[in-house]
Amino acid sequence: MNLVEKDLKYIWHPCSQMKDYEELPPIIIDHAKGVYLYDKNGKEYIDIVSSWWCNLLGHCNPKINEAIKVQLDKLEHVIFANFSHEPAITLCEELSKIVPQGLTKFNFSDNGSASVECALKMSFQYQYQVGNTKKTRFMCFTEGYHGETIGALSVGSMDLYGKLYKPMLMDTIHIEAPDCYRCSYGKNRDCCNVECFEHAEKTFEKYADETCAIIVEPLLQGSAGMRIYPAMYLKKLRDLCDKYNVLLIADEIATGFGRTGKMFAFDYVDVSPDIMCISKGLTGGYMPMAITITTDEIYNAFYDDYNEGKAFMHSHTYSGNPLGCSAALAVLNIFREDAVLDKAEKPAQYLTKKLNEELIDHKNVGEIRNIGLINAIELVRNKKEKLGFDSKLRIGYQIYKKALEKGLVLRPLGDVLYFNPPLIINEAEIHKAVEICTQAIYSVIGQ
Ligand SMILES: Cc1ncc(COP(=O)(O)O)c(C=O)c1O
């Protein structure tokens, strides 16, 4: 049996209809370098989706590799209750210098969904412990995505992931999210007054009394199709949360670590969330690690004699894993030493320019939107009416398969193709990726 046959015999891949693998078997990756993945036959693929948005500074980055190797020979893991270690302590000290002001306490977990669970439980318990016992529900946004565990699914809104499980989920309150491409106020995201914020205002008026927290993907609803909305929305949301005493949870799992052009999406506004979840790029895409970061005020509501029963009884076996912490420290060093964010500006502009040159006039390209290095191409059946293709046609998936043949990993979100590359991508690599993407589009839906 070859590796592919053995894979299909044993492995149930994530987020996949396994029957699709009959036609498109798994690609066995042998090694990787920079933005390139190499399969067993030596074929190269540009990893334009950063391996589910987590690879930040290129595959097999020598500095991150070295940091993990050094740590590996010292301490691979230790229970994180009552024990600690230097990489975790230094990491928190370094992160505290760059996260939004007022976020001072760091609670570790091991994946994005877990950090969201942690944020939800923390806000519920906080409200309870300060006497707001009626505040038991959560608000979230339509088309939001926060992971696929039960709590995270409950505050998500994408039917693709959550619909079937509804009977298992919490009863959450959904606010209509900004949809700038199909703005029902006839406005443009670059010069509107976030008229759509009235949905949030109305929902708060009605439900804030029973709401402990609201969770938001700041500036970018990633899984919904890289839907980008104005920073002013977040500022207004902060004010509304203050007015109604609702905690604001920023899910920066996808947006954190430079993805939007700044270190965190919340850096675009001069306000801070009460709780922030980070993961993915935190370790450069090397190790499963996440952190839920919060304020002294929230932390203090849990701080008491043990018998008061106020402790946050939440843990994960791999919380604070030293290998993850050393990878994350290496990532922060690289950001500082190599001026990653500044250097990523030019390739980001080049990518947007190139995509627009090649594709904006295509009959089925509804919108090309961008923030930082993230660029998304929304394909539509009817450009004027902004009508999508029949989802059963799986146009995005057909284009994905064509692009793979040509050496580009362009895993789409429905019919939204997107580029979310490692921040170290260069112009030649971008040029090649855009060319392949364009050819793949042409070969599926014509020129
Ligand atoms: C905004 C957001 N939140 C949460 C998650 C869940 O993270 P994980 O897949 O590590 O559980 C994701 C993953 O894509 C995400 O994009």
The ligand as an SDF file (V2000), in Angstrom:
LIG
                    3D

 16 16  0  0  0  0  0  0  0  0999 V2000
  -11.8050   33.9650   13.9960 C   0  0  0  0  0  0  0  0  0  0  0  0
  -11.5400   32.5420   14.3940 C   0  0  0  0  0  0  0  0  0  0  0  0
  -11.8390   32.1530   15.6410 N   0  0  0  0  0  0  0  0  0  0  0  0
  -11.6050   30.8970   16.0590 C   0  0  0  0  0  0  0  0  0  0  0  0
  -11.0620   29.9540   15.2330 C   0  0  0  0  0  0  0  0  0  0  0  0
  -10.8570   28.5480   15.7140 C   0  0  0  0  0  0  0  0  0  0  0  0
   -9.5150   28.2550   15.8680 O   0  0  0  0  0  0  0  0  0  0  0  0
   -9.0730   26.7040   15.8970 P   0  0  0  0  0  0  0  0  0  0  0  0
   -9.2640   26.1990   14.5140 O   0  0  0  0  0  0  0  0  0  0  0  0
   -7.6350   26.7560   16.3070 O   0  0  0  0  0  0  0  0  0  0  0  0
   -9.9260   26.0220   16.8860 O   0  0  0  0  0  0  0  0  0  0  0  0
  -10.7330   30.3170   13.9260 C   0  0  0  0  0  0  0  0  0  0  0  0
  -10.1680   29.3310   12.9820 C   0  0  0  0  0  0  0  0  0  0  0  0
  -10.1450   29.5010   11.8010 O   0  0  0  0  0  0  0  0  0  0  0  0
  -10.9880   31.6420   13.4970 C   0  0  0  0  0  0  0  0  0  0  0  0
  -10.7270   32.0430   12.2470 O   0  0  0  0  0  0  0  0  0  0  0  0
  1  2  1  0
  2  3  1  0
  2 15  2  0
  3  4  2  0
  4  5  1  0
  5  6  1  0
  5 12  2  0
  6  7  1  0
  7  8  1  0
  8  9  2  0
  8 10  1  0
  8 11  1  0
 12 13  1  0
 12 15  1  0
 13 14  2  0
 15 16  1  0
M  END
$$$$
